[in-house]
Every structure is written in C-alpha cells, then in structure tokens.
Amino acid sequence: MSAVMITRKVRKWEKLPGKNTFCCDGRVMMARQKGIFYLTLFLIIGTCSLFFAFECPYLAVHLSPAIPVFAVLLFLFVMAMLLRTSFSDPGVLPRALPEEANFIEMEIEAANGNVPSGQRAPPRIRNVQINNQIVKLKYCYTCKIFRPPRASHCSICDNCVDRFDHHCPWVGNCVGKRNYRYFYLFTLTLSLLTIYIFAFNIVHVVMRSVDQGFLNTLKETPGTVLEVLVCFFTLWSMVGLTGFHTYLISLNQTTNEDIKGSWSGKNRGQNPYSHKNIIKNCCEVLCGPTYPSVLDRRGLMQEDSPAAANSEGPCSFDNPVAQTTKTTAPLIPNEHTPDDVKLSIAAEKSSGPKDDQPPAAMLPPLASPETDAETSIAKNQ
C-alpha cells in the first residue's frame, strides 16, 4: 500500500488553533466551556417568563398596558446583546506562520546575541512609543508573535485577544476589542431589566395584598417569590458590575490593566490611551468604529490529506483476475528427490505426447472449406 495525497478545500475555521468552538459554518465563535452560558440563558428566560405569566396580566389591567410592552422590548434587547457578545469574535489575533515564526526567532537571536550556557535568556520585549510614552510589547511563546498594545493571551481560549478585557464564563466567550461594547450594553440593560422586574413584583404583591391578603397573593402567584429571590441576588452583582465597567470606560482602561495595575502606582506612567476627558473616553469605547475580524474564519484553504491506494498503481481494479503461472521446464529428479515424487514424474513422462507427434504449436493451421474453394478456383483459372 502507498499513500496518495488528495487536495481538498476546507474552511479556515476548521484548522484554526486554540480552544474555541464554531457553529453555523464558522459564523458563531465561542469558548468550549459553555455550561455557565446556558445557565445565564436559563435564568434570564425563566425569570422573564414567570414575570410575563403571573405579573404582567394583572399589571396591564390595573396599572398600564405599557408595562408588559416595555418589559418585552427590554428583554429582547438584553438577549440581543448577550448573543452578540457570546457569538462574535472578541478580537482573536492569528498565530504566526512557520516562516514568520522562524524569521522572528532569527531577529531575536541577532538582537540578543549568543547567550552563554547556564544563563537565562533576556526577556523578549519590544518598546513602542504611544502618546510620548514607552509601551512594552511582550512576546507570546504560544502564538509566536509580539502582542500588540493592550493585547493578552487568554489561557482558557488559548488565543491572543486584542484589547483583552477578561474572559467571562457567563457569556461563554472572551471580552475584547470587538465585543466589549456589546458586553457593557448587556450588563447595563440586564441591570435595568432586573430592577424593572423586581420593582413591579413588589408593586404587584402590594396591590393584591390590599384586596386579597398577603398569603392569598402568594398562593395565587407562586412564581413571585422565586422571581423576587432571583432578582434580589442578581441585582447587586449586575449593578456592581455595570458600575465597575462604567468607571473603566470613563478612564479608557480595561479590566486586565486595572487588575495588573498597569497605569497606577508610583513607578507607573499615565494611561497613554486616555483622552483625559470622560465624554471622549466613553465615545471612543462605545461609539467608535466596529473593527473587522482578522481571522477570516469562513475563508477557503487547501488541505492535503493522505488516501490509501494499491501499490499496483492507479490502474488497479477492484476485483483483479487471478493470474497463475505454469512452468514448462521438465523436472529432473536427483538423489534428494523423494520416492513418491519420482513416481509421479515418471507417470507424467509416460502419459506425455509421443516423440514422433509434433507439438500443437508446430502443426499447420486447418484449412476451412471456404479457403479450399478459393484455392481450386485459382488453379482452374
């Protein structure tokens, strides 16, 4: 058997390294750990469904029909921002090709020189100047690239992400340059939705308790207690998270930079990305241009895959005809030949053709009647 290489076209997302998962032919990109993301969907959809089933009919009649309408619009916007954050490319940077990685290695070795054995190699860092301030570009040993400013390698997704903020398991994806604004809008609108549902749950219980009593109200609307508990514990975390990211946006800073203290402390410089104006910082983060993905997930590439083939070549058949070879050389017995074999050889010779009878190959071909008639006509002429 020999290996034959077959070239076929595949999508680039099928061969992308890292620990992401793709759906819908590469249009949807998420992390592999999606269990908490499904929990997020369940809590949001479940709580809103209980609110629409138990509270909205009563509030629409006794207060205003605009209450359930506004709740539906807010719910749809929350779901849109969540799915937009979870299913989009956060800004993953492509890894270096083997040729590019070798070239970068040669540049680093030429810059550092020969490092004596036993000594640690100097850190692989490049310095760039941004707004009159030196910013260090660190080398990623996994992606084989010098990361751009504000980029970092996510250990969960195993990719370098541009303007990396953090990895959020609640949305099942990294939060970076391309989906941060949608993440912030998701947290903001979810906080508003939580406050909205929590407030009207209290209003619904109070209005019904006046007419029917508190215990009867809880018996008739059993989902109210569950909604109040979910909203109460969700409210503080979501409002706190929204406030923290509002603070970061006003400074044009990321969560990763805030945790590491990149622009704080005595020996740290000022943030070179800040405009020293809250409105300008918010406009840049929330109203800036939408950056295209640099992965080209749905692009086509050629892949060589081995295929099994017979050693006889491409002309072999599925059901080849078995060929047998029969030797015509006479067998000559000797002293090592067994007695039974000698008897069989002698029997074959005695039953063979006579010496005076020529072999079939030397006999002249038989003349057909048509050939005899043609010969006699030629003689008469």
N, C-alpha and C positions, 0 to 999 in steps of 0.2 A: 504494500500500500504506500502511496505517496501523497503529500499534501498539495492541494491546488488552491491558490489564493483567489477568492471571489470578491470583487469590489461592489459594494452596495452603498446607497445613500441613506444616512441617518440624520436625525435632528441633533443639534449640538447639545441640547439639554440632556440627552441620553448619556453623553460622555463627560458631562461636567463633574469635576471632583467636588468634594465636600460632602456634607451630610444633610442636604436638602432633599425634599421630595417634590415631585412635579405632577401636575394633573392637567387634563384638558390639552394634551399635546404641548406641554410646556408653558401654557398661558398662566397657570396657577403655580406659585412657588411658595413653599412653606418649610418649616423645620420638621424634623422627624418626630419630635415629641409633641403630639397634638392632643394628648389627653386633657390637659387643663384648658385648652381652647374649646373643646367640646363641653366642658363644664361651664365655661363662660356663656356659650350659646344656650345651654340648658337653663341657667339662672335668669338670663335676660328674657328669653322667650317664655319660660314658665311663669315668672313674676308678672310680666305684662299680660299673659293670657288670663291669669287669675283676676287681674285688675279689670280687664275688659269684660270678664264673665260675671263678676259679682258687684263691683262698684259702679262701673260706667252706666248700666241701665238705670239705676236709681238716681245717680247724679245728673244724667241727661234730662230726666223728667223733672226733678225737684230743683235743680240749680240752673244748668245751661247745657244745651246740646253741643256747645263748642268744646266742652271738657274732653269727651272721648275723641273728637276730631283732632284737637291739638296733641293728645296723647298718641294717637296713631302716627301723626306726622313726625313727632319726636322719636318714636320707636323706629320708624323706617330710616330716619337719618342716622340713628345710633347703629343700626345694623349695616347700613351702607358704609359708614366709616370703619366699623370693625372688619368687615370683609375686605375693604380696600387696603387696610393695614396688613391683614393676615395673608392675603393672596398676592401681594405685589413684591417685586424685587426691592429690598431695602437699600440697595446700592453696593451689591457684591462686586468686588474687583476681580477680574480674570487673573489666573495664575500665569507666570512666565512660561513661555515655551522652552523646550530643552536648549535650543540655540541661544535664546535670550538669557537663560539662567547661566549657561557657560560663559557668555560674554560678561555678565555682571560679576561672576566669580573671578574672571581674569582681571577686571578692573579693580576689584577689591584686593587681590593679591599684589597687583602692581602698585597700589597706593600704600599698602601696609608693609610691603617688602617681605623678606624671609623671616619668619618668626622662629627663634631657636626652640628646639625640642624641650619640653618641660615648662615652657612659658605659655601663659594664656594669651590667645589672640585678642587684639584690641576690639572693642565693640564696633559693630558695623553701623555707622551713623553718618548721615549727610546733613549738612546745615543749609538751610534756605532762609532768605530774609523776607518777612511779610510785615508790611507797615512799619519798617525800620526796626524790626525786632527779629532776632535769630530764633528759628524754629527747627527742631531736630526731626529728621526723617529716619525712622527705625527700619531695619531690615527684617523681613519676615522669612524665617527659615522654612516655613511650610509652603508659602506661595512663591518663594524665590523672587521677591520684589522689594523695593524700598517703598514703604507705605506712604501715600500722600498725607499732607497735614490733616489732622483730626481723624484719620482712619485708624482702625484697630482690628485685631484678629479675634473673631468670636470662637471660643473653644467649643461651644455647643454645635454650631453650624459648620465649624471648621472652614471658615472663609474670612477674608479680609473685607470689611464693610466700610465704605466711605462715610465720613462724618458719623462714626459709630456712637450711638447714644447708650443703648443697653439691649440685652436680649430679654424679651417679655414673654414668659410662658403663657400668660393669659390670652395673648393674641396669637400664640404659636408661631412667632417669627421674630427676627431681629428688627430693631427700630434704628433707622439710619437716615441717610440723606434723602432718599426718595419717598419715604413713607412717614417721616416724623410729623408732618403737619396733620396727616390723617389720624395718626395716633393721638395727637393732642386734641383734635376735634372730637375724637371718640371719647376720651376721658371727660372732656368738658360737657358734651351732650348727655353722656351717661350720668354724670353728676346731676344735671338738670332733670333728667327723667326720674332718677331716684328720689330727688326732693319732691318732684311733682306727684309721684305715686304715693310717697309717704304722707305728704300733706293731705291729699284728698282721701286717703284711707282714714286718717284721723277725723276729717270732716264727715265722712260717711258714717263712721261709728257714732259720732256725737249726734248727728241728725236722727239716726234711727233709735238711739238710746232714749231720746226725748219722748218718742212715741211708744216704743215697744219695750224699753228697758235694755240694760247693758248685756245681760246674759242671753236674752232672747235674740238680740242682734248678733251675738257671736255664734249662736246655734244656726241662724238662718244664713249667715255668710261665714262658713268655716275657713275659707281661704284668706280672710282678712288678717287673721293672727299670723299666718305664715308670711304674708306679704309684709306686714309690719316688721317682723323679725329680720327678714332678708334685707329690707331697705334700711333698717336701723344699722346693721353691721356693715352694709355696703356703703352707706352714706359717708361715714367718717373716712374710710380708706380712699374712696373716689374723690371726695372733696380735698383731702390732704394731698393726693397725688396730682390733682389738677392745679392746686396752688403751688406745689413744688415746681412743676414744669412751667407754670406761668412766670415764676421767679427766674428760671433758667433762660426762658425765651427773652425776658427783659434784659438779660446780660449777654445774650447770644452765646450761651455756653451749653455744653452737653452734660448728661449725667456722668459719663465716663470721665470727663475733665473735672467735674466737681468732686467726684469720689477720690480721684488721684491728687487733687489739689494742684492742678497744672498751672493755674493763674492766681493762686493765693499763697500767702506766706511771705516772710521777709525776703527770702532769696529768689522769689518768683517774680517774673515780669508781669506786665499788664497784658490783658487779653488782646491780642492783635486783631481779633475778628470783631470786636465790639465797636459800634459806631459812637459810643458814649452818649447814646440817646435811646430811650426806651421805645419810642414810637418807631424809629428807624430799625432797631433790632427786631421788633415784632413784625414789621413789614417785610424784612428780609426773610425771616423764618417762615411766616405764614402766607405771605403774598408773593414770594419770589417765584421765578420760573420753575417749571416742572422739568427735572433733569431726565434725559433718556437713559435707558438701561444700556450698559456697556457689555452685557453678556451675549446678546444676540442668541437667545435661547432657542428660537424657532428656526435659526439658520440651518442650512444643509451642509453636511460634510461627508467626505468619502471615507469608508472604513474597509480595510482588507481583512476578510475572515477566512480561515482555512476550511477547505472542504475535502472529504475523503474521496479518493479516486483509485482505480486499479492500476497496478504497475505496468499493465499492458498498454497503457496509453488511452487517449480519448476514443479510440476506435473499438474498445471492448464492448461486448454485448452483455445483456442481462442474463441470457441463457446460452452460453457458448457451447458449441458442439464438441463433444469429447473426441479427441484425436488419439488414435492408437498407432504405434509404430511397430511393425513386424520385421524382424531381421531375416535376411535371405542367405546369410553366411552359414555354411554347414558346420554342425557341431562335431568336433573331433575329440573322441574320448582319450583319456590318458590314464596313468596309473592311479590318479587321485579320484577318478570318477567312480561313484558308487555303482554296484552291480545292477540295481533296478533301473538306473539312468541309462546304462549301456544297453540293456534290453530294449528300452523304449526307443533309443536312437537306431538300433538295428531294425526294429519294426518299421520305423519311418522310412528307412532306406529301401526295405523290401517292398513297401507299398508305394514308392515314388514312381515317376514316369520311366519308361524304358529308354535305353541309350539310343536305340535306333529311331525313336519318335522325337521329332523336333519340338521344341517348346512352342507354346501358343503364340508367343511374340514373333517367331520366325515363319509361321505359316502364312501363305499368301492370302489375301482377303478373298472371301467368297464372292463370286460374280452373281449379280442379280439378273433375273430374266430380261429386264429392260436393257441391261448392258450387253447381253448375248445377242439380242435382236439388232441393236445398233451395230455390233461387230459384223454380223452376217450381211447386213445391207451394205456396209462399207466394202466387203470383199466382192459382192456381186457387181458393184459399180466399178 
